[in-house]
Amino acid sequence: IFWTIETLVIPLATVNASSVTAPSPTQSPKPVNPIPTLVPNIDLSEEQIDSLLSIAREAIAKGLEGDRHWRPDLKALPERLCRPGACFVTLFTSGELHGCIGSVEPHQPLAQDAAKNAISAAFADPRFPMLRTDELDYTAVEISILSPLQEIQFDGLDHLIEQIQPGEDGVLVERGRSRGLLLPQVWEKITDP
């Protein structure tokens, strides 16, 4: 079974200030306002996007202090962030991938999903060492908010390929109990889609 996903990618933001690229240890972050391209099925205002980034940064900071279960107070957040949502949080330390963890389907409020996945990306991605306090200022956060899954019906590989838009669609492949996910921004790393 193949499913497509649209995502709203909240561009890289350093843990202490917004930045399009992760600063190197010799650079200080350059503040900018990341404005993502809006996706029809994902309705977030710039204020809500800023809130999600703040939640992810706070979750990582709390995790470094030893609280790996921190979640934001939903009463203090906009209603949209309290609705069920699914996201991936990707970390880059000094420009290098340092963790990527997420949820494919919504199972908790989006704000809590962002916090949980930020902590997991920083401290529980088995591919990378846990984030250290001295790396915090050089770590950029990217949040990908996923739209609902849309099943693709197809007759053969060529028909399947015709329905997928590289760079725009994410793809979830499911066979039996196994699943594989390709987020839209990963297409740029694939030479032959």
N, C-alpha and C positions, 0 to 999 in steps of 0.2 A: 504494500500500500504506500502511495506517495501522497504527501500533504504539502501544500505551500503555506508560507507564512510571510506576512509583511511585517517589517519592524520599523519603529521610530528609533533611530540611533541618536542618542544624546552624545555629542562629540566629547572628545577627551577633555577632562578637567582635572587639574592637579588637586591633590587632597586639600591644599591650603588656599588655592586661588584658581579661577577658571583659566584655562590655557589650551590652545589648539594642539600644542605638542608638549610632550613631557620634557621638563627641563633637565639638562645634564647637571651633574653635581657642581659644576662651576657657574651655572646660570641661575638667575632667579626667575620665578614664574612671571610671565607677561599676562596681566589680566585682559581678558576679552569676553565678549558675550557670545557663547556658542548658541546659534539658532539653527536647530535641525529642520530638515524638510519634513513637513507634516504628512502623515500617511492617513488616508481616508478612514480607516477603522480604528485609529488611535487618536483620541481627542484630548490633548494636553495643552494647557496654556504655558507661556514662558515661565510664569511664576511657579506652576506645578512642576515644570522641568527643573527649575532651580531648587525647589524643595526636595525632589528626588536625589539630585546630586548631593545636597547637604546631608540627607539621610544616609546615603552611601558613605560619605566621608566620615560622618559621626560614628557610624557602625564600625568602620575600620579603626578609628581612634579608640573607641571603647574596647574593641577586640585587643588592641595593643596593650590596654590597661588591664586585660584579663577577663573582661566581660564578653564572652563569645555568644551570648544569648540576648544581647541588647536589641530592643525593637522600639520604634518611635511610638509616642502616645498618639493614638488615632484621633482623640478628641481635639487635638490642636491642629489637625491637618484638614485641607480641603476635602470635600466629600469625594471627589474623583479619585484621590489617592487612597481612599478607604474602600473602594470597590475592588473586587477580585481582579487580579492582573498577573501576567507572567512576564518576567524579564531575565536577561542575562547581564551580569556585571563582569567586565573585562578590565584587568589591571595591567598597566605598563610601567615598569620601573626603569628609569633612565632610558626610555624608548623601547625597552624589550618586554615582550609578553611575560607576565608574572602570575597570571591566574585568570581563569574564565569559568564561571559556574552560573547556572541559571535553571529556570523552570520553563518547560515547554507549554504547559497548560496552567491556567490560573487555579490556585487552590487556597489563596489567602489574599488579604488586601495588598494592592500593588506596593504601597509604602513598606509594608513588612517584608514582602518578597525582595524588594531592593536591599533592605538591611540584611536579611538572611544571606542573600547571594553575595553581597559585598564581603561579609565576614567569611563566607565559605571560599570565595576567590582568594582572599588574603591569607587564609590559614588552613584550608582543607583541600585545595586542589592538589591531588597526589603527584602531578607532573612537576611541581615547583616547590622550592623551600618556602616555609612560612615567611610572610612579610616581617621585616624587623623595623623597630622604631627609627633607626637611622636611615631607613629607605623611604620613610613616609613623605618627606618633602619632595622626593623625586619620583613619586608614584602618581600616575594619571589614571583616572577612572572613566570608563565608557559604559553607558547603560543602553542596552538594546531592549526596547519594549515590544513584545510580540503581539501581533493581532491574533484573533481566533484562527485555528487551523482550518484550511479549506482542502477537502479531499480532491485529488485529481483522478479522473476516470480516463483511461487511455487504452489504446489497442496497439501495443508494440512500442519499442524504444523511440522510434522517430516521432510518433504521435506524442509521446511523453515530453520529449525535448522541445517540440513546438509550443507546448503549453507553459514552459518555464522561462522566465525572463532573468538571465544572469545579471546579478548586481541589484535586482529589485526584489526578487522572490528568495525567501529562505526555503529550504527543502528539508522535510523530515521523511526519512525512509524507514519503513517498519516491516519487519518480516518475522513472524512468530513473536517471540518475546524480545527480539533484538530491535534496537532503534539507533538511527544515526541522524544527526542534525547538522545542517550547513546554514549558518546565518548569512544574510545577504552580503554583508561587508567582506565575507571570506572569499567571494567570487574573484576579487581582484588578485588573489594569490594563486588562482587556478589558471594555468596557461591554455587549457583546452576544455571549455565547459561542455 
